[in-house]
Amino acid sequence: MTPETALTEIGRGLQMALLLGAPPLLAVLVVGVVVGIVQAATQINEQTIAFVVKGIALAATLAITGHFLLGKLVSFTIDLFQRIPHLIG
């Protein structure tokens, strides 16, 4: 395996990690900012409110996008396993 091939595979793995992690992280980020603004406006400084709302947003995001994300991960893994003989020799 050449260094260029290794870097290509590492890049593909990082792109897949970014694709899989982006929807839940963005949802939690947006909900966190909105809850923070609402808490600042109403002067309610309860930390558990933000935690529960973020947890619900994360669960909803994974419920909505989970099938798509799992399909992408399975197809990437199958493709990687099929490329292993070509990568080694």
N, C-alpha and C positions, 0 to 999 in steps of 0.2 A: 504494500500500500504506500503510495507516494504521499508526501506532505500535502500536496494540492487536493488529493482525494479525501484525506482526513479532514482538511479544513472545509471542504464542501459538505461532508457528512455532518460535521459539527454545526455548520451554518444551517443546514436543513433541520437539525434537531432544535436549535435555538429558535428558528422560525416557528416550528411546531409548538414549542413551549409558549411562545408569545401568542400564537393563535388560540391555544387552549386556556391561557390565563387571562387574556384581555377581557372577555365578557364579564366574568365574575368580579374582577378587580374594578372595572369601570363602573359597574352597577353599585358596588359598595362605596366607591369614591363619590359618585353623584349623590347617593343617599346620605352619606356622611356630611357632605357639604350642605345639603338642604336641611338636614336635621340640625346641624350646627347653626345655620342662619336662623331657623325657627327658635331654637333654644336661646340664642342671643337676643332675638327680638322680644321673646316673652319672659326672659330672665329666669327660665327654668334650667337649673344646672344639675340635672339628674343624669348620671352617666349610663344607667341601665336602659334608659329610653333609646339612646343612640345604639347601644349594643343590640338590643332586641330588634330594632328596625333594620339594622344592617344584616342581622342574621336572617330575617324574613326576606330581605331583598336578595341575599345570596342564595337562599333556598329556591326562591322563585326564578332567579336567573338560571340556576342549574337545572331546574325542572323544565324551563322553556328551551334552553340551548343544549341540554345534556345529550340528547340523541345525536344532534349534529356534531358536537365535540367528540363524543365517543366514536362515531363513524369515522371522523378524520383521524383519530388516534389509531384505530384498528387498521385503516387503510395505510397509514404511514408505517406501522409496524410490519404489516405483511409485505409492503414494498421494500422495506429495509431488509427483512429476512430473505427475500428473493434476490436482492442485490449483493448479499454477503459473498457468494462464490465469485462474483465478478470483482469485488473489492479486494479479496485475498489474492487471487491469482489471475 
